[in-house]
Amino acid sequence: MREQIGGLAEEFPGLQAVLVTAMPDALLFDHWRRDDVELSADSAAAYFGDMIRANHAGLKSLDALSQRMQVTIEADELLVVIREMRDNFVVTSIFEVGSPLGMVRLFVDRILAEVDRTVPRFEAQERPKGVRLVDFLRKYSPDPHAVLKRASLRSGIPLSTLRAPAALSAAQVDTLEAVARDLLGLEHINL
């Protein structure tokens, strides 16, 4: 993928980086960036994947479901276009601020076509909710090294069970979700 995106970048110098996030886990699958662009690709891919997931939840609350979503962020320094590709990938294209929007849209379509040719086709398997909750806690807790101990103390679920969350019962998952909301100060957790 990197050679193909690099070739597109030669045609459009405003393209700074491309991130491909595997869903539903919001993990970096692949990326390309210009040599002079500093970027924490793993973190950015996870946040942009989470952003798409959160936007789906927001649209669902408005009874406005969309099969494919695009989010455009215009910041002082960058123009970011996040678009879903199939059910299991999100592609984030990062452009220089001031890039013409018509050209950006054209290149986003070309980037998606190129990425679609290079990423594998597979069915994403849903991980158990307990596993996703533990990952969410580790990812967003201000103290990820101690969050499982805190969750264990508050929930009454043994720490050893939280370290192997696939085996959590439905009742334990419900308890863990309530504890996670409390620990993170959230009203809802969209997983």
The 8 nearest C-alpha neighbors of each residue, nearest first, counted from 0:
[[1, 3, 2, 117, 4, 114, 113, 29],
 [0, 2, 4, 31, 3, 5, 30, 29],
 [3, 1, 5, 4, 0, 6, 31, 7],
 [2, 4, 6, 0, 5, 1, 7, 113],
 [5, 3, 7, 1, 6, 2, 8, 0],
 [6, 4, 8, 2, 3, 7, 1, 9],
 [5, 7, 3, 4, 9, 8, 2, 10],
 [6, 8, 4, 10, 9, 5, 3, 11],
 [7, 9, 11, 5, 10, 6, 12, 14],
 [8, 10, 6, 7, 11, 12, 5, 14],
 [11, 9, 7, 8, 12, 6, 5, 13],
 [10, 12, 8, 13, 9, 14, 7, 106],
 [11, 13, 14, 8, 9, 10, 15, 95],
 [12, 14, 95, 94, 11, 98, 15, 8],
 [15, 13, 94, 12, 8, 11, 16, 93],
 [16, 14, 94, 93, 33, 32, 13, 95],
 [17, 15, 32, 93, 31, 92, 14, 33],
 [16, 18, 92, 31, 30, 91, 93, 32],
 [19, 17, 30, 91, 90, 44, 29, 20],
 [18, 20, 90, 29, 28, 89, 30, 27],
 [21, 19, 27, 89, 28, 26, 44, 88],
 [22, 20, 88, 26, 25, 28, 87, 27],
 [23, 21, 87, 24, 25, 88, 20, 26],
 [22, 24, 25, 87, 21, 123, 125, 48],
 [23, 25, 22, 26, 21, 48, 45, 131],
 [26, 24, 45, 48, 22, 21, 23, 20],
 [27, 25, 21, 20, 45, 24, 28, 44],
 [26, 28, 20, 44, 41, 29, 19, 21],
 [29, 27, 20, 19, 21, 26, 30, 18],
 [30, 28, 19, 27, 18, 31, 20, 0],
 [29, 31, 18, 17, 19, 32, 1, 40],
 [32, 30, 17, 1, 16, 18, 4, 33],
 [33, 31, 16, 15, 34, 17, 36, 30],
 [32, 34, 36, 35, 15, 16, 31, 5],
 [33, 35, 36, 32, 37, 15, 31, 16],
 [34, 36, 33, 37, 32, 15, 38, 16],
 [37, 35, 33, 34, 38, 32, 15, 16],
 [38, 36, 35, 39, 34, 32, 33, 40],
 [37, 39, 40, 36, 43, 32, 16, 41],
 [38, 40, 42, 41, 43, 37, 44, 36],
 [39, 41, 43, 38, 42, 44, 18, 30],
 [42, 40, 44, 27, 43, 39, 45, 26],
 [43, 41, 45, 44, 40, 39, 46, 27],
 [42, 44, 40, 46, 45, 41, 47, 39],
 [45, 43, 47, 27, 41, 20, 42, 46],
 [46, 44, 25, 48, 42, 43, 26, 47],
 [47, 45, 49, 43, 48, 44, 50, 42],
 [46, 48, 50, 44, 49, 45, 43, 51],
 [49, 47, 25, 45, 51, 50, 46, 44],
 [48, 50, 52, 46, 47, 51, 53, 45],
 [51, 49, 47, 53, 48, 52, 46, 54],
 [50, 52, 54, 48, 49, 53, 55, 47],
 [51, 53, 49, 55, 50, 54, 48, 56],
 [54, 52, 56, 50, 55, 51, 49, 57],
 [55, 53, 57, 51, 56, 52, 50, 58],
 [54, 56, 58, 52, 53, 57, 59, 51],
 [55, 57, 59, 53, 54, 58, 60, 52],
 [58, 56, 54, 60, 59, 55, 53, 61],
 [57, 59, 63, 61, 55, 60, 56, 64],
 [58, 60, 62, 56, 61, 57, 64, 63],
 [59, 61, 57, 58, 62, 56, 63, 55],
 [62, 60, 58, 59, 63, 57, 64, 56],
 [63, 61, 59, 60, 64, 58, 57, 65],
 [64, 62, 58, 61, 59, 65, 60, 57],
 [65, 63, 59, 58, 62, 66, 55, 61],
 [64, 66, 67, 68, 63, 55, 58, 59],
 [65, 67, 68, 64, 86, 83, 85, 55],
 [68, 66, 65, 83, 69, 84, 82, 85],
 [67, 69, 83, 82, 65, 70, 66, 51],
 [68, 70, 82, 81, 83, 71, 67, 80],
 [69, 71, 81, 80, 82, 72, 68, 51],
 [72, 70, 80, 79, 81, 73, 69, 78],
 [73, 71, 79, 78, 74, 80, 70, 77],
 [72, 74, 78, 77, 79, 71, 75, 96],
 [75, 73, 77, 76, 78, 72, 96, 79],
 [74, 76, 77, 96, 73, 78, 97, 95],
 [75, 77, 74, 96, 95, 78, 73, 97],
 [78, 76, 96, 95, 74, 94, 75, 79],
 [77, 79, 73, 94, 96, 72, 93, 95],
 [80, 78, 93, 72, 71, 92, 77, 94],
 [81, 79, 71, 92, 91, 70, 72, 82],
 [82, 80, 91, 70, 69, 90, 71, 92],
 [83, 81, 69, 90, 89, 68, 91, 70],
 [84, 82, 89, 68, 67, 88, 90, 85],
 [83, 85, 88, 89, 86, 82, 90, 87],
 [84, 86, 87, 88, 83, 67, 89, 115],
 [87, 85, 88, 84, 83, 22, 123, 122],
 [86, 88, 22, 85, 21, 123, 23, 84],
 [89, 87, 21, 84, 22, 20, 83, 85],
 [88, 90, 83, 20, 84, 82, 19, 48],
 [91, 89, 19, 82, 18, 81, 83, 20],
 [90, 92, 81, 18, 17, 80, 82, 19],
 [93, 91, 17, 80, 79, 16, 81, 90],
 [92, 94, 79, 16, 15, 78, 14, 17],
 [95, 93, 14, 78, 15, 13, 77, 79],
 [94, 96, 13, 77, 98, 78, 97, 14],
 [97, 95, 77, 78, 76, 98, 94, 75],
 [96, 98, 99, 95, 78, 77, 100, 94],
 [97, 99, 96, 95, 13, 100, 94, 103],
 [98, 100, 102, 101, 97, 103, 96, 104],
 [101, 99, 103, 102, 104, 98, 97, 105],
 [100, 102, 104, 103, 99, 105, 98, 106],
 [103, 101, 105, 99, 100, 104, 106, 98],
 [102, 104, 100, 106, 101, 105, 107, 99],
 [105, 103, 107, 101, 102, 106, 100, 108],
 [104, 106, 102, 108, 103, 107, 101, 109],
 [105, 107, 109, 103, 108, 104, 110, 102],
 [106, 108, 110, 104, 109, 105, 103, 111],
 [109, 107, 111, 106, 105, 110, 112, 104],
 [110, 108, 106, 112, 107, 111, 113, 105],
 [111, 109, 107, 113, 112, 108, 106, 114],
 [110, 112, 114, 108, 113, 109, 115, 107],
 [111, 113, 109, 115, 110, 114, 108, 116],
 [114, 112, 110, 116, 111, 115, 109, 117],
 [113, 115, 111, 117, 116, 112, 110, 118],
 [114, 116, 112, 113, 117, 118, 111, 84],
 [117, 115, 113, 114, 118, 112, 119, 111],
 [116, 118, 114, 115, 0, 119, 113, 112],
 [119, 117, 115, 114, 116, 120, 0, 28],
 [120, 118, 121, 117, 116, 115, 114, 122],
 [121, 119, 118, 122, 87, 115, 85, 117],
 [122, 120, 123, 119, 87, 124, 118, 86],
 [121, 123, 124, 120, 87, 86, 125, 119],
 [124, 122, 121, 87, 125, 23, 22, 86],
 [125, 123, 122, 126, 23, 121, 127, 22],
 [124, 126, 123, 127, 23, 128, 24, 131],
 [125, 127, 124, 128, 130, 131, 165, 129],
 [126, 128, 130, 129, 165, 125, 131, 164],
 [127, 129, 131, 130, 132, 126, 172, 190],
 [130, 128, 132, 164, 131, 172, 127, 165],
 [131, 129, 164, 133, 128, 127, 132, 165],
 [130, 132, 128, 134, 129, 133, 135, 127],
 [133, 131, 135, 129, 134, 130, 128, 136],
 [132, 134, 136, 130, 135, 131, 137, 129],
 [135, 133, 131, 137, 132, 136, 138, 130],
 [136, 134, 132, 138, 133, 137, 131, 139],
 [137, 135, 133, 140, 134, 138, 139, 132],
 [138, 136, 143, 134, 135, 140, 139, 133],
 [137, 139, 135, 136, 140, 134, 143, 133],
 [140, 138, 136, 137, 135, 141, 143, 183],
 [139, 141, 142, 143, 136, 137, 138, 183],
 [140, 142, 143, 139, 146, 183, 138, 137],
 [143, 141, 140, 144, 145, 146, 137, 139],
 [144, 142, 137, 146, 140, 145, 141, 138],
 [145, 143, 142, 146, 147, 137, 148, 140],
 [146, 144, 148, 143, 147, 142, 149, 150],
 [145, 147, 149, 143, 148, 142, 144, 150],
 [148, 146, 150, 149, 145, 151, 158, 161],
 [147, 149, 151, 146, 145, 150, 152, 158],
 [150, 148, 146, 152, 147, 151, 153, 145],
 [149, 151, 147, 153, 148, 152, 154, 146],
 [152, 150, 156, 148, 154, 149, 158, 155],
 [151, 153, 149, 150, 155, 154, 148, 156],
 [154, 152, 150, 151, 155, 149, 178, 156],
 [155, 153, 151, 156, 152, 150, 174, 175],
 [154, 156, 151, 152, 153, 157, 150, 158],
 [155, 157, 151, 154, 158, 160, 161, 171],
 [158, 156, 160, 159, 151, 155, 161, 152],
 [157, 159, 161, 160, 151, 162, 148, 156],
 [158, 160, 162, 157, 161, 163, 156, 164],
 [161, 159, 163, 157, 162, 158, 164, 156],
 [162, 160, 164, 158, 163, 159, 157, 147],
 [161, 163, 159, 160, 164, 158, 147, 133],
 [164, 162, 160, 161, 165, 166, 159, 130],
 [165, 163, 161, 130, 166, 129, 167, 162],
 [164, 166, 130, 167, 163, 127, 129, 128],
 [165, 167, 164, 163, 168, 160, 129, 161],
 [168, 166, 164, 165, 171, 172, 129, 169],
 [167, 169, 171, 170, 172, 166, 129, 165],
 [168, 170, 172, 171, 173, 167, 129, 174],
 [171, 169, 173, 172, 168, 174, 167, 175],
 [170, 172, 174, 168, 173, 169, 167, 175],
 [173, 171, 175, 169, 170, 174, 129, 176],
 [172, 174, 170, 176, 171, 175, 169, 177],
 [175, 173, 171, 177, 172, 176, 170, 154],
 [176, 174, 172, 178, 177, 173, 171, 179],
 [175, 177, 179, 173, 178, 174, 172, 180],
 [178, 176, 180, 174, 175, 179, 181, 173],
 [177, 179, 175, 181, 176, 180, 182, 174],
 [180, 178, 176, 182, 181, 177, 175, 183],
 [181, 179, 185, 177, 183, 178, 182, 184],
 [180, 182, 178, 184, 179, 183, 177, 185],
 [183, 181, 179, 180, 184, 178, 140, 150],
 [182, 184, 180, 181, 185, 179, 140, 139],
 [185, 183, 181, 180, 182, 186, 179, 187],
 [186, 184, 180, 187, 183, 181, 188, 182],
 [185, 187, 180, 184, 188, 181, 183, 177],
 [188, 186, 185, 189, 180, 176, 177, 184],
 [187, 189, 190, 180, 185, 186, 176, 179],
 [190, 188, 187, 53, 56, 52, 49, 55],
 [189, 188, 131, 128, 132, 52, 135, 23]]
